[in-house]
Amino acid sequence: MKIAYFKKNLVDFTGDAALFKVHPAIEWERYDERGNKEKKKSSYIVVSRTDVPYSGLETYIFPASASGKVLSWLELSGSRRGDVGITEVLEDLGYKVTR
């Protein structure tokens, strides 16, 4: 079972953002300093919902540290444009969200 545990709301974001601990850990990719693709895992994610000028509403998911620091600004699978809430994005990915 996929579970997203709400940890805290984050204040240094435009719009709404929250930190979640996820089980199992989420897999993501990044490029190292040589341009090689690396596969990573993170037990924490930030879900951010904001209204971007000229673009509209978006709810994006980013890998994060336990303190809420975003590890990569490349949005993760499941990120969506449009009027979608933070909980809805996680539930659409199959997570049971707990507070």
Buried (B, 14 or more C-beta within 10 A) or exposed (E): EBBBBBBEEBEEBEEBBBBBBBEEBBEBEEEEEEEEEEEEEBBBBBBBBBEEEEEEBBBBBBBBEEEBBBBBEBBBEBBBEEEBEBBBBBBEBEBEBEE
